[in-house]
Structure formats: C-alpha cells, structure tokens
Amino acid sequence: MFKFGDVVTFIEGIHEGITGVIWKKPSKENLNHYTVITEDRPYGYWATEDELAMSFEESSSDYKSLCKTKREAIYAIKLRNEEYDKFIPEDEDPDKFIGEMADINRKFTKNAGFGFIVLIEPKEGTIPHVHVCFHDGKIAHVKLGTAEYLNGHKSKDYILSRSDCKHLQEFFEAKMMVKDQSLSKMNSWEFAVSLWESYLTTKEEENAFENAFKYDKDGNKIMPDYTKLQ
C-alpha cells in the first residue's frame, strides 16, 4: 500500500518507466485506482498497486533528498494546473479525460468564470457534440447541430440551468482567444464544428455530420440558440 506523496515508478502497462507522485489513494469513487501525478501529466494517471514500485531504495543515503527534489518539481507544476482537477469526474482516468480531449477556447472560459470548460473527444460516435464539464465532475453532453442534449450518452448527464444555457450561448458566440489570425476570426462554435469535422474519416461519418445541422439559404451551417437548450 502506497502513501500520499510517495514517489513511485510504473513497472507495468503502457506507462512503464514513468516516475510520479501518489496524489490519490484507491477508493470506491476512483474505482480502486491510485492517481499518480507527473511533470508531464499534473492531472495524473490511474494505476493499480501491482503497476507501481517505489522509485528509490529507502536504504539509500540520498533517499529523502531524491524524493523531496522529485516531489517538489512535480508539485510546482501541479499548482499551476490544479484548476483542471475540479472538472475531472472521480470515476474517470484523468489522463484519458484531459489528455485525449480538445479543450475549446480555454482562455475565454477561464476569464469568463462560468464554472465550466468545453471539450471535444475525438472519434466519439457520429453525432457532433461537446462535453460541457462543470466543477465536481458534472458533465452535460450537448449537440453542435441542434440545441439539444445528446440523450443517453451517459447516465450522469447534468442538466444545465437557465443561467448555464445563457453562458453556453455566450461561450459559443465568443471569438477564439488565440494568436493564430485565421482561428481568431472564428467563434467557439465554428471552431468546435471545424474541429469535429477534422476527425471524420469515413463516408458514413461525413454524411452523419452534414445531416446533423440546419443550413441558411447560402448553405452555411446555422448555430443553434443554446438559451433554448432542451
């Protein structure tokens, strides 16, 4: 059994050889996994006990110094990224949740203080949608083509309040806060739609994508009114 703050190394699995610090111990909420944070992944990886070993021999004269140095380096990065922790559901591997998701217009959501981030997971079905992730791991799955929830996506879907819907509309209308001039001309919704389109690889996916939207007389996709989300 490892303790909070132990410096450990993965000895098995896809993360073999990576060294980090125990951030959370196994519990019912995290499906009995440790969370191991590293400099590259301050939000952490999940690990079972048999995948880990202590990084340094306790008998070494430099044991405490080595652990302290490694722990402080990781904690320094963790402090700069801790805002992500409150958006990660307890029952999902944080590396998969954050590491594999595209975070849409993060600078805007951080400055706006709406209490949510908006993510897209690549190759997640044929219906274009976003994950609206709130503090404490609450998630709403919202379609990009219509002002509707993606019903049945997960049993824990969060229903947005009227204020949340207003803020989501503001988010989608906001220009991308990036240095790239071509992207900065887009609003968040246009960028999310273009990003989803970039993941398409089959004709079936392309057809489903095109059929998911409504169009104006010029053939342009119409952004839904998310204040009427249902």
N, C-alpha and C positions, 0 to 999 in steps of 0.2 A: 504494500500500500504506500503510494507516494503522498507527500505532504504539499500543501500550498507553498509555492516558492521554490520547490526542488528544481534543480537544473537537470534535465533529462535529455536523452537522445533516442530517436526512433531506431529500433533494431530490426523491425519487420515492416512489411507493407510498402505502399508507394512513396512514403515519406522517409524511407530508411536513410539514416545518416544525418538527418536534420536535428539540430540541437535547439531546445527551447526551455521554457519555464512553465511549471504547472500553475495554471490560473484558476481552474475549477476542478473540483473532485467529482467522482461519479455520483449521480443522483437519479431519481426517477425522472426528473424533468429533462435531463440531457441523455436519457436512455442509457445510463450507466457508463458513460464515457468520461475520460479526463479531457479538459481543454488545455492544450499546450500552445502558448503564445511564443512567437519568434520575431526577429527583427523584420523579416520579410512579410510575415502574417501576424500583425499585432492583435488581430481579432481571433486568431487561433485555428488550430486543427483539432479534430476529435481523435482520441486514441484509446485503445483498450490497454489494460495493465500489461498484458504479455507483449505489446508492441514497443514497450519503453524500458529503458535501463538508466540508472544514474550515470551522468556524463563523466564524473570524476570519482576516483577512488577516495573514500573518506580517510584512508590511511595516509594519503599524500600530505606532505607538509604545507603544500600550497592549496589544499582543498577549499578552505573558506575564502581565500583570496580569489581563486579562479571562479568560484560560484558567485561571489559578490560582483566581480567585474562583468561577467556574462549577464547576470540578473539585472544590474543597473543599466546596461546598454539596451536590453530589451524593454525594460520598464520605461525608459526615456522615450522610446518610440511609441509605446503603448499609451502613454499620457497624451500624446498628440493625436491619437486615433481613437480614444475611448468613446467619442461621440457615437461611433458605429455600434457599440455594444448594445445600446438600448433599442436598436432596431432589429436585432437578431433574435428570432424565436428560440426558446430554450431547447426545443426538440429538433433543431436542425444543425447540422455540422456548419460552424461559422465560416470555414474556408470555402465550402461549396456555396453557401448562401451569398457571401460577399465576393469571393474570388472569381466566381463564374458569372456574376451578374454585371450588367452595364448600368451604371448609376447616371441617370439623366439629369442634366443641368444642376449638378450638386451645389455649385456655388450659389445659385438662386435660392434653392430650398434652405440652405444653411442661413443665408442672410435674411430670408423672409420669416424664419422662425415658425413655420406652420406645424412643426412637430412630426413631419413625415419626410421620407425620401421616396423617390420613384425609380424603380428598377425594371430592367427587362432581362429575362433569362433566355439565352439563345436556344433555338431549336426546341421550343416548348409548345408543341401542338400546332394546329393550323389556324387558330383564331388569334389575330393580333391583339395583344393586351399588355398591360403593365401591372406590376406589383406596387401598390401604394402601401409602404411599410411604416407603421407608427411606432412610438415608444412602447416598450414592453412586448415587442414582437407581434403586435396585432397587424394583420395584413388584409387589404382589400384587393381583389383582382378585377380590374376594370378594362373593358374593351376599348380599343382605339377607334373602331369604326362607328360605334353607337354608344349613347350614354346609358350603358347597361353593365351590370356585374357579369363576370364570367361564372355563371351559376354552376355549382358542383365542382369547381376547380379544387377546392379543399374544404373540409368540414369546418375549419376555424375561420372562415372568411369574416372580415369585420365590415359592418355596415356603416358607411360614412354619415356623419351628422350633416345638417344643412350648412353649418359653418365649414366643415371639411370639404363639402362639394364646391362651395364658393372658392375656397383656397385652391382646390384642384383645378378649377377653371382658370384662376389667376396664374397658376403654375404653367398650364398648357399654353396660355396666351403669351407668357413671358419670353422674351428673346433669349437665346442661348448666351450665357455669360462666358465666352471663350475668346481666345486671341485669334483663332482662325476666322478670317473675314467671311469666308463662304458659309461657315456654320453659324456665325453670329447674326446672319440675316434670317435664319430660321427661328421659329419659336419652338418651345419644348415639344409640342405635339408633332410638328412637322419633322423634327429630328427623331423622335421616337418612331414615327411611321417609317422614315427612311432607314433607320437602323434595323427595324424588324424586316423590312424588305431586303436588306443586305444579307439576311440569314437564309433566305429562300434558296432551295437547291433543286426542287422538283417542280414539274408542271402542275401537279396536284396542289402543292403549297402556293404556287403563284396564282392559280385560279381561285383558291380559297381566300387569299389575301385581297385580290381585286374585288371579290364579291362581298367582302366584309364592310365596304364603305359606301357612302352615298356621294353623288357627284353633282357639281353645278353644271350649267349649260355649256361651259367650256371644257368639261371633262376633268376638272380639278377635284380632288378629294375634299370633302367638307368636314370640318372639325365639329363634333357634336357639342351640344350645350350641357356641360357636366354639372351645372347647377340643377339640372333636371334628372340627375342620375337615379336609376331605379333598378 
